[in-house]
Amino acid sequence: MLKRPHLPAPFLLLAIVLASSAFAASPAVDPRIEHLLTELGKAQSIEAVAISPDGKQLAWVIKRQGRPSIEVAAADGSHAHRLSAAAKPGTCAESGVAWAPDSRHLAFVSNCSVDLTSTKVMQNTIYLADATGSSAPAQLAQLQGYVRALQWTGDGKSIGFLYVPGATRHASAVAAAKPAAGEVGVAGVEIQHVASVDIASGTLRELTPADMYAYEFDWSPDGTRIAYTAAQPPGDNNWWIAKLYAQPAQPDATTTLLVDPTNHNSGSLYGLQIALPRWSPDGSRIAFIGGLMSDQGATGGDIYAVPASGGTLANLTPDIHVTPSWLNWTGPQSMLVSQVSNGQSQLADYAVSATQAQQQTAHFTVPASFSDGSASMAVSLSSDHQQVAFVQSSYATASEVHAGALGNAAPAAVTSFNAALKPAWGKAESVEWNNEGFHVQGWLLYPAHYDAKKTYPMVVVVHGGPSSAVIPRWPGVGYGAAPLSALGYFVFQPNPRGSFGQGEKYVQANRKDFGYGDLRDILAGVDAVEKKVPVDDKRLGLTGWSYGGFMSMFAPTQTQRFRAVVAGAGISNWQSYYGQNLIDQWMPPFFGASVYDDPAVYAKSSAINFIKQVKTPMLIVVGDRDAECPAPQSFEMWHALRAQNVPTSLVVYPNEGHHFVDPAHQRDVLQRALGWFAKYLPAGG
């Protein structure tokens, strides 16, 4: 969701002053927190995995000495060896693995300029390697810009990819935004294209129109056409109004508009978002996921299909009660679908007809998160669809590569990078309740060293989005639920209306209602938890990031139940936010209109309009280059709280976007937040 304005001059000056002095004023380091962060830092990060088409080999991307590197192994994880184009392995970031159809060759991207705060043009090189390591990787294309999402044609003659020529930043709204300078929306605009490189000649071709920003793509089975989602630039703003196109895989080709969700004639897709276009094996249809989505990459909705030459759009899964997040055709009338089901991850087979897709069997449902790294909940499949690979983690087990036969149970881990790690936090338990006609689910983390004879404080953590879901995963270094549990708190993570996992109607249930029905779901969930475990209702806290940051700012205007709040990258005033940010296209799908056409719907969900009702102490943290939740929103809330004499603190982190990348900043946020809760919600009892 949410993105970036430039800071007005008075706020910019204040941000610089605060940022420059932020760490001189850091609270004393709690040795328990430092120990916990050290333990979290021991987990090795596995970023991606791909299984070879013949199902006999794996290639995974794992961080070594802070940089992603590639390792190749047998399908059972044995005989792993490193693959690198660098003269000295580890000097470059290498990722983006894609197996050739012959199962012997592997394409990947090498980036030797890995400073995430740099504003220089990126340098990315595509290499082709023999997976046996018998020869050095060969350079296919050296590119000035950002490269990702490598995908081979079926005949192995070309590799397609997404390419931003002259890119100075990652093509992502969560990356730190470029400093605003020059004519806004004109100067420095970076456009992502679908491009390809010919294996034999190394010829680079930019396939999609020069004036279109492409987000995702897929080759037709015969490799002669591409399907892709695209919109007019700027790309960060217009993903929410992207359309589906198809064209011959040649520069300057005639494009065919297949689906336009901005058109009233698009039926149930009208006003929604589209993701993951996928050609059917016979090339006759293109399927995709359509739904109300907050961010590119946080995919969820119904499964749609449209004829590849154009024609009638069909919603294949109306009224289902799960949220498909990824799909892959396994035959002309069958699909493999990853979906969120009641707070868990599920992989299922669907039978597909011209008008509907019906779930047949669920291969497995796990209280864990999985992905192959290419997309949310994606899995890597062998060409016969019998072997599968992905990276999985949960609250109980850290990330490992899982691979094996696609059957009636999740395949076992074939790596043991993190097998020695044990959770420092308490057990996780699914909690379910009903409220106002909705079935609602959430996850409860018990305090470490839980004693049923004691009472405990509880912190409610609201996820971002709102179109997203809490699914168990091993935490990384930084702020989150697990550290709170490790330090003696119950931690409740609800999936209220607006979340994935209960079907598209549930996702859309908080449209034009931010902070009301979803908050009532959360409070009803708190009641349900308090009936199960010894939570002290007088020691409730609230926190979240992004949409969770908005809820952390807004909830104290509606209830006095929370005694302390930490608001990360929040939204305090939807009306001013609309004018500040550069991604206003995401807002009408959720609010029903622009702020100029219906200011009242924005006003009713703005914490600033109810500020007189806030009594709760609030710590506010934000990055100064946040492209999703701009820093002025945090300043506005902080200023208003100070005027009401409500205890508050604002910390602005320099050169950070929506996702913090500086380890010192990640540690500082956690230290401050836990110190804030310790002050107002002391553990023990």
N, C-alpha and C positions, 0 to 999 in steps of 0.2 A: 504494500500500500504506500503511501505517503512519501514526499520527496523534498526538494531543496529550494529555498530562496537565497538571495544574498542578505546578509545582515544589514539593517539600517545603520547609519553611521554611529549614533549614540550606543546602540547595542553592540556594534562591532568593537568599539573602543572598550566597552565594559567587558566583552568576551576576552579580549586580549589581556586586559588587566587580571581578570579572574584566572585565565588559563596559565599565565606566567607565574602566578603565585599559588596555584592549586596545590602543588605537591609539597610546598613549604609548610602548608597548613594541614597536611595529611594527619589523620589520627595515629596514635601510637600503634605499632604493628602488634596484633594479637598473635602470639606464637601458635595458637591452635589453627588460625587461618593460614599462616605461613606453612605450617605442616600439611594442611589439607591441600593447599595449592601445589606444594611440592609433590604430593601423592598423585593429584590429578594430572600433573605434568609428566608423569611417568608413562601414561597411556600413549602408545604409538598410533598416530593418525593414519588410517587406511582410507584414502580418498576415492578410490575407484577400483573396479575389477572388470575384466572382460574375458569371457571364455572363447576359445577358438571355435570356428565353425564346425570342426570335426569332433568337438567336445573333449579333446585330449590334453589341452594345455590351458593355462591361465596366465594372464598378465595383470598385475595390480600396481597401483600407485600408492606409495607409502612415504611419509615424511621421514627423511633422514637428515639429522643436523639442521632441522628447520626448513628444509627444501624438499619438494616432492621428487621422488625418484621412481624408476620403473624396475620391477622384477618379474621374471618369467619363471613359471614352474609347471610341473605336470599337473593334471587335473585333480590329483589328490593332495596337492600342495608340496610334494616332494621335489627335490633337485632344483630348488629355487636359485636363480642367479640374476645378477644385476645387468641391466641393459642401459647403455648410455652413449650419447654422441659426444659428450664432453671429453676433452683430453684428460681431464682430472675429474672423475665422477664426483658429483656433489657440488660442483661449481655453478651449475645451471639448474633451473627448475624444469623438470621434464615430466610431462603428463599427457592426457588426451589420447590414451592408447586405443587403437582400432585395428582389429585383425583383418588381414586380407582374406578373400574367399578361399585361397589355397591353404590356409591354416599354418603357413610357414612364415609369411612375412607380416610385419607389424609396423603400422605408421604411428608416429607420435609427434608431439610438439615440444620443442626445447626453447626455453626463454632464459637468456643469460642476463636480463635486466629485471631483477625481481624486487626492486624497491617499490613498495605499494604506495609510498607517499610522493614518488617522483611525478613530475609533470612532463617529462621527456617522452618522445615517441617510443612506443614499445618495439622491441625487436623479437620476432618469433620466427623460428625455422621449423619446417616440417621435414622429418626424416623418415626413411624407410629402412627397416632393419630385418635381418635374418634372425628369427627367434632362437635359432640354435647357437647364435653367437659366433658362428664360423667366420664372419667377416664384419668389418666395421660398418655402422649405419651409414647410409648414403643420403646426402642432402637432396631433397626434392624441390623445395622452394624456400628462399629466404625472404621474409616479408617485413615491411615496415608497418606494424600495426598489431591489432589484437586478433588472435586465431583461436577458435574452439570448435567443438562438436564435429570431429572428423567422422566421415561416413563414406565407405567404399560403395562403388557401383557393383552390381551383381557379377559383372564380367571381370572385375578386378582391374579395369583399365584406367579408372579415374577415382579420385578422392574428392568429395565435396566437403565444405566446411563453412562456418560463419566467419566473416572477415570484416574488420573495421580498419580500413586504410588510414594510416596516420594517427592511430589511437594513442591517447595519452593516459587513459584510465581503462579499467575493466568495464565492459559494457554491462553494467549492473547498477540499479538504483541504490543498492545497499553499499556500494563502494563510495569512498570519499568523493564528493563532487568537485568539479573544477572551480576555482575561484571565479566569481562573476566578474567579467571584464568585457568591454566592447559592447556592441549592439546585441542585446539579449535575444536569444532565439535565432540569431543569424551568425554571429562571430563564433568560430570554434566549434560548430556543430559537427559531430562525428556520426557517420552513417554506417550501419552494419549491412553487409550484403551476403547473399549466398554466392560462394565462389567455388571453383574446382581447379585441380591441378592434374594434368595428364601424366600418367606414370612413365610412359616411354620418353616423352620429350621434355617434361617439366614445365610445359606451357601453363601459365596461370590465366584463368578466365573469370571475370566477374559476371555472374549470370543474371542477377535480378536488376530491375531498373535503377538507375543512378539516384533517382529522387524518392526511392522507397526504402524504408528501414525494415529489414527482415529479422524475424525473431526466432523461428524454428523452421526446419525443412525436412523433406524426405524424398529419396530417389524413387522413381517408379521401378517396378520389378525389372524392366528391360534396360534401365539406365538412360533412357532417352528424354525423360521429363522430370520435373521437380514439382512438388507441392510445397507451399510455404505460407506462413502467416506474415503479414506486413502491414505497415501503415506509413503515412507521411512522417518525416522527422519533425521534432526530435523524438528519438526512440524511447527515452525514459518516460516521456509523457503519454505517448499514444498507443502503448501496448493494449490499453483497455478498450480501444476502438479498432484493433487490428482485424483484418479481413483475411479470408482464405483464397489463395490464388494457385493456379497451375500454369505451367509454360514449358515449352521445349527447353532442354538443358543447353541453351546456347545464348551468348550475349545478344542483346537487342531483339530477343524473341517476343512474339505477341503473347501477352498475358491474358488469361481467362479468369475472371472473377467468379468464384464458386459460391462463396458464402459471405454475406454482409450482415453482421449482427446489429449494425446501426439502422438497418432497414426494418420498418414495421412488418414487412412481409416475411420476416425470418421466424415467425411463430414464437415458440417458447424460448428461442435463443435471443430474442430481441433484447438489446441492452446488456447482454452478458459478454463473457470473454471466451476465447477459443485457444486451445493448446494441443500440442502433440499430433499434428496431421500424420496419418499413416495410410499408405496405399494398400489395398487388398492384394493378395498374391496374384490374382488374374488381371490386375490393373484397372478394374472396372469401377471401383469405388474408393473414396478416401474417407476414413473414419477419423474422428477427433473427439476430444473432451471439451464440452461447453458448460459453463456455469458461472456463478457469481464468485469471482476470484479477486483476492486483495493484491497479489503480487505475481509477476511472472515467476514461474518456478514453483509456487505454492499451488499446484494444480489439483482441481477437484470439480466434479460436476456429473452430468449425464454423458452417455456415449451417443454421438451423432454420426451420421454418414450421409454422403452426398455423391452422386455419380461424378466420375472423374472428368467427364466432358461437360458437366453442368446439368442442373435439373432439380428435382424436388429434394429438399432437405428433410431428413427423418430423425426424430429423437427416438433412439432405439431402447432407451431405459427410463421412460417416465415412471414416476411414483416408486422407484426403488428406495430402500431404506439403508443403503450404504453409499459411500462416495468413491466412485472410480477415480484413480489418480494417474494411472498409466495403463497403456494397452499395447498389444502386439498381435497382429493377425497370425494365426497358426494354420489356417486353411481358408479357402474361399467362404466358408460358413462357420468359422470358429475363431475365437480370440482367447488370449490369456490376458487377464486383467488384474492389476494390483489395486486394492481399494482399502479405504479406512472403514472399519466396521466396529462401531461402539468403542472407540478408543484403542483398537488394536489394528495390526497390519494383516491383511488377508490376500492370498493369491488364489485366483479362481478361474475356471474355464467357463466360457460363455458360448452358447450356440447362437449364431447370427443368421437372421433372415433378412428379407428386403425391408421389413418394417420394425423388427424388434431384435434385441439381444437379451437372452435369458440365461441367468446363471445356472450351470449344470452341477458342478462340483466345486468345492473349496479344497484346494490342495493342502493348505494349512492356514491357520490363524494363530498369530503369535503376539504376546504382549511385549513387542520389541519393534524397533525401526529397521528397515532394510532398504538398500538402494545399490545400484551398480555405479553410481556417481554421475550418470549421464542425465538423469531427471529424477524428480521426486518419486520414490517407490519403484523405480525401474529395476528390472532384472536383466541379466545378460543370458542369452539363450544360444545353444548350438543350432546349426542350420536345420536339424531334424526336430528341434523343439523338445528333445528328450533329456537334455542336460541343462542345468541352470547354475548361475553363480551370482552372488551378491555379497555385500558387506552388511553385517547385522550387529546391532548392539542393543542392550536393555539396561535397566537399572541394576540388574544382577551381574551382567557380563559385559566387558568392554568389547570394542570392535574386533571382529575377526572376519576373514573371508570364509563364506560358506559355499560349498559347491557339491554337486552330485546329481543323481537322477531326479527328474521332476516326478514326484509321486504324491502319496497321501500324507507325507510329513515333511517338515522343513529339513533340508539337507544339513548334515553336521558341518562344524567348522573344520577347515582343512589347514588352517594356520593356528599358531599359538603365540602370536606376538605379545598378547596381553593376558595370557592365561593365568599368570601369577598375581594379577591385580584383584583385590577384593574391595567391595564397597565400604566406604567410610560412613555411609548414611544408613538409615533404617530401611526396612522392607517396604515394597510398593504394593498397594492394594487398589483394585478397581472399586469405585463407589458409584452406585446408580440410584436415581430418585426420579420422581415424576413431579412436574410443575406446570400448571396452566395448560394441560393437555399434551405436554411434551415429555418424552422420555429423555433424561439427561444423564450423562456419565462424566466421571472425572477420575483423576488418580490421586491417591493419598500416600504420601511418604511418611512413615513413622519416624520419630526421633531416633537417632542412634542410641543404643543402650537403653531402649524403651523399658520403663517400669510401669506396669499397669496400676500400681498403687499411687502413682504420682499424677498430678495435673500438669499440663503443658500449654505454653502459648502456641498459636498456630498462625502461619503466614499463608495467605491466599495469593497464588501466583496466576495472573491472567495472561493467556498466550497472546501473541501478536496476531495480526490479520485484519478483521476478525475471521476471514475465511481461511481457517487452518485448524489444527487439532493438536492436543498434547498426546503424543504416543511415546511410551518409555524409550529412552536412549541413554547411553553412558554419557555423562557430562564432560565438557571440555573445561579448560582452565578459564575461570572467570565467574561472573555473577549468574546465579540460577537457583533452582530448587534444591538440588542435592547438597550444596554447602550449608544451606539453612537447616536441612535435616541433620547433617553431620554435627551441627553445633547445638542440637537440642530442641528443635522446633518440629511440630507437625507441619507438613507443607501440603496444602490442598491445591490441586491444579484442575479446575473444572473445564469442561467442554460445553459451554452454554449455547443456546440458540445462536446461529451464525457460524458455528463450527462445522467441520467435516465429520462424517461418521454416521449420520442418521438420515442421509438423503438430501436432495437438493432443496426440498421445501423447508427443511430445518435450517439449511444454510441461509436461505433468503428470509427467514423469519424475523431478523432484526433490521431489515431495510427500513429506513426512515425512523428508526427507534433506538439508535445507539444509546446505551447507558440506562435503559429502562427494563425491557423484558429480559435482556441478557443479565443485568444486575440482579433481577428478581430470581432468575435461575441460580445464580451464584449464591445468593443469600439462602435460598432453599437448600442448596447443597451443603452450605455451612451447617445448617440445622441438622441435616442428615448425618454429617460427620460427627457432630456433637452428641448424637444419640448412640454412636458406636464406640467412641473413644473418649478418654478424659481430657478434653480441651477446655481451657479456661476462657470463657466467652469475654472476659474483661481484658484478655491479652490477645486480641486478634490484630494481625497486620495485613497489609495489602501491598502488592508490588506487581510490576509487569513492564514490558518494553514495547514500544510502538503502540499498537492498539491496546495492549496491556498497560502502557504508560498513560494513554488517554483514560482508561477505566480507573487507573490509580488516582488521576486528578479529579475525575468526575464523581466517582462513588462517594467521596467524603462530602459532596454537596447534597447528597440524597439520604445519607444515613450516618449516624454517629457511632456505628458499631465498631469501626476500625480505629485502633488507638495509635497507629503509626503507619506511615506510607513511604515507600520509595518509588518514585516515578521515573522510569528510564525512557528518554526520547519520546515524551508524551505530546498530546495535543490539548491545549487549554481553551482554545477559542476557534471553532470551526469557521466562523465568519472571517476573521483576520487571516486564518490559515489559507483559506481559499485564494485570497489575494496575494499572499506571500509566496506560495509554492509554485513550482514549475511543472507540476503533474496534475493539473486540475481535472484531467479526463477520468481519473479513477472515481471521482466523487459523485457525479450524477447517477451511476448505477446503484449506489448505496443510498443516496439521499433523494433520488427521484427527480431532481432538477438541479440546475446551477444555483448558487447562492443568490444570484441576481434575480432569478425567477421565483425562488421560494426561500427567502431569508429565514423565515420562521422555523423551518425544519432543521436548519443549522443552529439557530439560536437555542433551541430547546435542549440540545445535547452539548452545549458549551459550558464548561465548568465556570468560566469567568462570569457568566450571567447569574450564578448562584453563589458567588464567592462569600457572601455574608454568612452563609450557613456552615462554612468550613471551620472546624476547630482542631482538626487532626494534624499533628506535626508531620511535615513532609520534606524529605530529601529529594532533590531533583538533579538528575545527571543527563548530559547530552554531549554529543560531539559537535564541534564548531563547523564541520563540513558535512553534516548529516543531510543527505539528499532525499530522505523519506519523511523525517519529522524535524522540520527546521528549528534551529536553536531559539529564534524569537518566541516560539510558543512556550518554551521553558522559562524564558525571561518574563513573559507576561504573567505566568502563574506565580512565579517567585515574587514578583513585584506586588501582585495583588495580596498574597499571603502576608508579606511584610506589612502592608498597609492595614491588615486586619489583626496585626500582632500575633499571628499564628507562627509558632516555631518553624523555621524553614532554613534550608541551605541549598544553594545552587552551585554545581561544579560543572564547568565547561572544559572539555578535553580537546586540546589542539590537534588539528590535522586528522581527526577521526570522522568517519562516516557513520552510517547506521549500525554497521557491525564494527566494533573496535578491533584493531589489529595489533596495537602496541601492547606487548605483555605487561609493561608497567602500568598502563591505563586499566587493563583488565583486572589486575590485582588491586589497584586503587579503588575501583568501583566496588569490588567485593568487600574490601576492608571498610570502606565508609558505610556501605549498606548494612553490613552486619553490626557495625558499631551503632548505627542508628536504631536498629531493632533491639539491640542489647540495652540501650538506654531507655527505650519506651516500652519494650516487651521483654523484660528480663526472663531468661529461662530458669527452670527449676521450680519446684512447688510440691 
